[in-house]
Amino acid sequence: MANNNTVKWSRKHLLGLEDLSAQEITTILDTADGFKEVSTRTVKKVPALQGKVVVNMFIEPSTRTKTSFSLAAKRLSADIVDFSASTSALTKGESLKDTARNIEAMGVDIVVIRHTTPGAPHLLSRTINASIINAGDGAHEHPTQGLLDIFTIREMKGRIKGLKVALLGDITHSRVARSNIWGLTNLGAEVYVVGPSTLIPTQLKQLGVKISYNLDEIIPQMDVINILRIQMERQKAGLFPSIREYARLFGINAERLKKAKKDILIMHPGPVNRGIEITPEVADGARSVILKQVTNGLAVRMAVLYLVAGVSADK
C-alpha cells in the first residue's frame, strides 16, 4: 500500500495532466505501484477511504472507466453512489451545477465526472466543495487513462524518459491523446502522433510532438504504439476515404509488426474496433498489453482517489 511518508501531493482535484508537474505525475504512479498489490490479496480491500462517499457522475456512457472507478473506491472501503443521467433531474431541465450541489448536500466527498462538454469538471471544481476527478470531458482530457497508459509503459520498460511513443489514429477527437501527450512529454518521452492528415491538428507541434502521416516510415523507431479508436460518433463524414482504406494504411497487423522492434509495446485504451485499428492476432498477441492497461487502471484510480481524498480531508 501507499507510504504516506513518500507522498507529496497538494491538489484537491484531478482535472487534467496539462497542469501537473513531472513530480506530481510520478507521485501518482508511485502511489499506484503500492496499491497494485492490494488486488493480489485474498481480501482485496484496505480501509484507506472508510467513511468517504464517492459519486460516479457519468453523463456520457462508459464501461471500463466507470467500472474501474467503482471497484477502486470499493477496494479503498469508500461508499459508492452511481449517478445515472437518464434517470436524473437533468432530464427535467435541472442544470449540472444544481444537480451537483444537491448531490453534495447529501455529504459527498469525491465526484468522479464524465461529461460530453470540455471543461465540465473544471466548472464543478469551482462550484462545489467536494474533490472532482475528471473521467473524460469531451475531446479535452482523460487524465486517469493517460496515467494508466504511462504507468503501464513504465512498468514494462522501466522508464519513460527517452522512449519513442507513437499515438496512432484519431488524434483530433481523442481526449486520451491529449492526456498522454501532456504526461509523456513532461516525463521526457519523445512523442509522435500518426494518422491521416485530416485527423491530426497541426497545432499539436506546439506541444512538442512530432507529426507523421506515414506509419510504415516511423514504426521501426518506436518503443511503444498506443492505438486510438476511430471515433465515428464525434466525426463528420469524409475525414478519410473508407474504413478499409484506413485499415490498410494505419491498421496494426502482423505483417506491419515485422518492421517493428522485437520488444515494442502495443497498447489500446479501448473499446477496440478489431479489424480496423488492430487485427485480432495482434490485439491478443505477445506484444499487446491491452489487458494489462485495464488491470493497471484500477491501481491508478485507487491512487488518485486516495491522494485527492487526503487533501480534501485537510481542508
C-alpha positions in Angstrom: 0.0 0.0 0.0 1.0 3.7 -0.4 3.5 5.0 2.0 2.4 8.4 3.5 6.0 9.4 4.1 6.8 9.4 0.4 3.6 11.1 -0.9 4.0 14.8 -1.8 0.6 15.8 -3.1 -1.3 19.0 -2.5 -4.2 19.0 -5.1 -7.8 18.7 -4.1 -8.8 17.8 -7.7 -7.5 15.9 -10.7 -8.8 17.8 -13.7 -6.1 17.0 -16.2 -2.4 16.3 -16.8 -1.7 19.6 -18.5 -1.0 21.4 -15.3 0.7 18.6 -13.4 4.5 18.7 -12.8 6.7 15.6 -13.5 6.9 15.1 -9.7 3.2 15.1 -9.3 2.7 12.6 -12.1 5.5 10.4 -10.6 3.8 10.6 -7.2 0.6 9.2 -8.6 2.5 6.4 -10.4 4.5 5.5 -7.3 1.3 5.5 -5.2 -0.4 3.3 -7.8 2.5 0.9 -7.6 1.9 0.5 -3.9 -1.9 -0.1 -4.4 -1.5 -2.6 -7.2 -0.5 -5.3 -4.6 -4.0 -4.9 -2.9 -5.6 -6.6 -5.9 -3.5 -9.7 -5.4 -4.7 -10.3 -1.8 -7.3 -12.8 -0.8 -9.3 -10.0 0.7 -9.0 -7.2 -1.9 -9.7 -4.3 0.4 -8.0 -1.6 2.6 -9.6 0.9 4.9 -8.0 4.0 3.3 -11.3 5.8 2.4 -13.5 4.2 5.0 -16.4 6.7 5.7 -15.8 8.6 2.5 -18.6 8.9 -0.2 -17.7 8.8 -3.9 -20.2 9.6 -6.6 -19.7 8.3 -10.1 -21.4 11.1 -12.2 -21.2 9.7 -15.7 -23.2 11.9 -18.1 -21.6 10.1 -21.1 -21.6 6.2 -21.5 -18.7 4.3 -20.1 -17.9 0.7 -19.3 -14.2 0.4 -18.4 -13.7 3.7 -16.6 -16.9 3.7 -14.6 -16.4 0.1 -13.5 -12.8 0.7 -12.7 -13.6 3.8 -10.5 -16.3 1.8 -8.7 -14.0 -1.1 -8.0 -11.2 1.3 -7.0 -13.4 3.1 -4.5 -14.8 -0.2 -3.0 -11.3 -1.6 -2.6 -10.5 1.6 -0.6 -13.6 0.9 1.5 -15.5 4.1 0.3 -19.3 4.2 -0.1 -20.3 4.4 -3.8 -23.2 6.1 -5.4 -23.7 5.6 -9.2 -25.4 8.5 -10.8 -27.5 7.9 -14.0 -28.1 10.9 -16.1 -31.0 9.3 -17.9 -33.0 8.9 -14.7 -31.9 12.1 -13.0 -33.3 15.6 -12.8 -31.1 16.6 -15.7 -33.7 15.2 -18.0 -36.2 17.7 -16.5 -34.0 20.7 -17.2 -32.0 20.9 -14.0 -28.5 22.4 -14.6 -25.3 20.5 -14.0 -24.4 23.0 -11.2 -27.7 22.5 -9.3 -27.6 18.7 -9.7 -24.0 18.6 -8.3 -25.0 21.0 -5.4 -27.9 18.7 -4.5 -25.7 15.6 -4.6 -23.0 17.4 -2.5 -25.6 18.4 0.1 -26.0 14.6 0.9 -22.5 14.5 2.2 -20.4 13.5 -0.8 -16.6 13.8 -0.6 -15.5 13.0 -4.2 -17.3 13.4 -7.5 -15.9 11.4 -10.5 -17.4 13.0 -13.6 -17.5 12.2 -17.3 -19.2 14.7 -19.5 -19.6 15.5 -23.2 -18.7 19.1 -22.6 -15.0 20.1 -22.3 -14.4 21.9 -19.1 -17.4 20.5 -17.2 -15.1 19.1 -14.4 -13.4 22.4 -14.1 -16.8 24.1 -13.7 -17.7 21.8 -10.9 -14.4 22.3 -9.1 -15.4 26.0 -8.8 -19.0 25.2 -7.8 -18.9 22.6 -5.1 -16.5 21.8 -2.2 -16.1 18.1 -3.0 -13.0 16.9 -4.7 -13.5 16.5 -8.5 -11.9 13.8 -10.7 -12.1 14.2 -14.4 -13.1 10.9 -16.0 -13.2 12.4 -19.5 -14.6 15.7 -20.7 -15.5 15.8 -24.4 -12.4 15.7 -26.6 -10.3 17.6 -24.0 -8.7 15.3 -21.5 -8.9 11.8 -19.8 -6.3 12.1 -17.1 -6.6 8.7 -15.5 -6.4 6.9 -18.8 -3.3 8.9 -19.6 -1.9 8.0 -16.2 -2.6 4.2 -16.6 -1.0 4.2 -20.0 2.1 5.9 -18.7 2.1 3.5 -15.6 2.0 0.5 -18.0 4.8 1.8 -20.1 7.0 2.5 -17.0 6.2 -0.9 -15.6 7.1 -2.8 -18.8 10.0 -0.6 -19.9 11.4 0.5 -16.6 11.4 4.2 -17.6 9.6 6.9 -19.6 12.5 9.3 -20.4 14.0 8.8 -23.8 11.4 6.3 -25.1 9.8 6.9 -28.5 6.0 6.6 -28.2 3.5 6.8 -31.1 -0.1 7.8 -30.6 -1.8 6.4 -33.7 -5.2 7.2 -35.1 -7.9 9.7 -34.5 -5.9 12.4 -32.6 -8.3 15.2 -33.3 -11.2 13.7 -31.3 -9.1 11.9 -28.7 -9.0 13.2 -25.1 -6.8 10.2 -24.4 -4.2 11.5 -26.9 -4.1 14.9 -25.2 -3.6 13.5 -21.7 -0.9 11.1 -23.0 0.9 14.0 -24.7 1.0 16.2 -21.6 2.1 13.3 -19.4 4.6 11.7 -21.6 6.4 14.8 -22.8 6.5 16.1 -19.2 8.4 12.9 -18.2 10.8 13.1 -21.1 9.4 10.8 -23.7 9.6 11.6 -27.5 6.0 11.6 -28.6 4.9 11.1 -32.2 1.3 11.5 -33.4 0.5 9.4 -36.5 -2.6 9.1 -38.7 -4.4 10.7 -41.7 -3.7 14.4 -42.0 -7.5 15.1 -41.5 -7.3 13.5 -38.1 -4.2 15.4 -36.7 -4.4 19.1 -35.7 -1.2 20.7 -36.9 -1.1 23.0 -33.8 -0.1 19.9 -31.8 3.5 20.7 -32.9 3.4 23.5 -30.3 3.1 20.8 -27.6 6.5 19.3 -28.6 5.3 16.3 -30.5 6.3 15.1 -33.9 3.7 14.5 -36.6 3.8 11.7 -39.2 1.3 10.7 -41.8 3.2 7.5 -42.7 3.1 4.7 -40.2 5.4 2.4 -42.1 8.1 5.0 -42.1 8.2 5.6 -38.3 7.3 2.2 -36.9 10.8 0.7 -36.9 11.9 3.5 -34.5 9.1 3.2 -31.9 9.3 1.6 -28.5 5.5 1.9 -27.9 2.5 2.3 -30.1 -0.7 3.4 -28.4 -3.6 2.8 -30.8 -6.6 5.2 -30.6 -10.1 4.3 -31.6 -11.6 5.8 -34.7 -14.4 7.9 -33.0 -17.2 7.7 -35.6 -19.7 9.3 -33.2 -17.6 12.5 -33.0 -16.6 12.8 -36.6 -18.0 14.5 -39.6 -18.2 12.4 -42.8 -15.3 12.4 -45.3 -12.3 12.6 -42.9 -10.8 9.6 -44.6 -11.9 7.7 -47.7 -13.1 4.4 -46.1 -12.7 2.1 -43.1 -11.0 -0.4 -45.4 -8.5 2.3 -46.6 -7.8 3.4 -43.1 -7.1 -0.2 -42.0 -4.7 -0.7 -45.0 -2.7 2.4 -44.2 -2.9 2.7 -40.4 -4.1 -0.6 -39.1 -1.7 -2.6 -36.9 -1.4 -6.1 -38.2 1.1 -9.0 -38.0 2.8 -8.1 -41.4 3.3 -4.5 -40.3 4.7 -5.5 -36.9 7.6 -7.3 -38.7 9.1 -3.9 -39.3 8.9 -3.0 -35.5 11.3 -3.6 -32.7 11.0 -7.1 -31.1 10.1 -5.6 -27.7 7.6 -3.0 -29.0 4.6 -2.5 -26.7 1.2 -2.4 -28.4 -1.5 -0.5 -26.4 -5.1 0.5 -26.9 -7.3 2.3 -24.4 -10.5 0.6 -25.7 -13.0 0.0 -26.8 -11.2 -1.8 -29.6 -12.5 -1.9 -33.2 -11.0 -5.2 -34.2 -10.1 -5.4 -37.9 -9.9 -1.6 -38.3 -7.3 -0.2 -35.9 -5.8 -3.5 -35.0 -6.2 -7.2 -36.1 -7.3 -9.8 -33.5 -4.0 -11.7 -33.7 -2.1 -8.5 -32.7 -4.6 -7.4 -30.0 -4.3 -10.9 -28.4 -0.6 -11.3 -29.2 2.5 -11.4 -27.1 3.4 -7.7 -27.7 -0.1 -6.5 -26.6 -0.5 -5.0 -23.1 -4.2 -4.1 -23.6 -5.5 -6.1 -20.7 -2.6 -5.1 -18.5 -3.7 -1.5 -19.1 -7.1 -2.4 -17.7 -5.5 -4.1 -14.6 -3.3 -1.1 -14.0 -6.2 1.3 -14.4 -7.6 0.0 -11.2 -4.4 0.7 -9.2 -4.1 4.2 -10.8 -7.6 5.1 -9.9 -7.2 3.9 -6.3 -4.1 6.1 -6.1 -6.0 9.2 -7.5 -8.9 8.7 -5.1 -6.6 8.2 -2.2 -4.5 11.3 -2.9 -7.3 13.8 -3.6 -9.2 12.5 -0.5 -6.2 13.1 1.7 -6.0 16.7 0.6 -9.8 17.2 0.9 -9.7 15.9 4.5 -7.1 18.5 5.4 -9.2 21.5 4.0 
